[in-house]
Amino acid sequence: MLVLLPPSEGKAAPGRGAPLKPESLSLPGLSGARAAVLDELVELCAADEEKAREVLGLSEGLRGEVAKNAELRTAATRPAGEIYTGVLYDALGLASLDAAAKRRAGTSLLVFSGLWGAVRVGDRIPSYRCSMGVKLPGLGALGAYWRAPMASVMPEAAGDGLVLDLRSAAYAGAWKPVGEVAERTASVRVLHSRTVDGVEKRSVVSHFNKATKGRMVRDLLTAGVRPKGPAELVEALRDLGYTVEAQAPARAGRAWTLDVVVTEIH
């Protein structure tokens, strides 16, 4: 099982640690593309703070993120699973998983990134600010830039098992599974069900969508289930207590959509 996650906008401070070693990152086929993004981002942030802030879409209060980006090559690093914070990662709670579940997380979780393309949670990276929605002056829109490198490495990374796609739209655009890989890919929506005047009404949740996805991944890792495809995933989630409705694709070569229905949002 390969689980595709979005990063978080906010990142933990790295504290003390060795500087970045790009050659140590997973998916070495992305090395050249990573180097190009890193070079332009560092150069931009070191040369022109105001332009960098505009390109990165940062408010005045986030001006310090520009200086942080300028020092990425020498900044301290931590495992990506500790750098990424926020609602999904709080609910996932990597640090509190048992040893077996942590090992599964290390091999199963892949975090997409505007700067790195994608990294595993054990890869050591510095704290940075560069979303997939950024359009760099030289390389252009990062969502489009990453499509070719991702297309060359992701089919192998996906292996022969389930691909559980929990990315937000901006990050999903960087790689879209096709063909046989798509047929064993499932994306997830979280729907809030409530009864109004005796009639069920459903709505897509946003903020709490992340928490539900984080808990779901945690439960799958803790249970140690290894679904081979979307149908097996549906059964595994139902066994774990989730209410899941599956929408199988109408045509071959398309991904599944799973609706996880919740009655409480927290």
ABEGO torsion letter per residue (X at the ends): XBBBBBBBABBBBAEBEBBBBAAABBGAAAAAAAAAAAAAAAAAAAABAAAAAAAAGBBAAAAAAAAAAAAAAABBBBBAAAABBEAAAAAAGAAABBAAAAAAAAAABBBBBAAAGBBBAABBBBBBBBBAABBBAAAEBAAAAAAAAAAAAAAAAAEABBBBBABBAAAAAABBBBEAAAAABBBBBBBBBBBBGGBBBBBBBBAAAAAAAAAAAAAAAAAGBBBABAAAAAAAAAAAGBBBBBBBBABBGBBBBBBBBBABBX
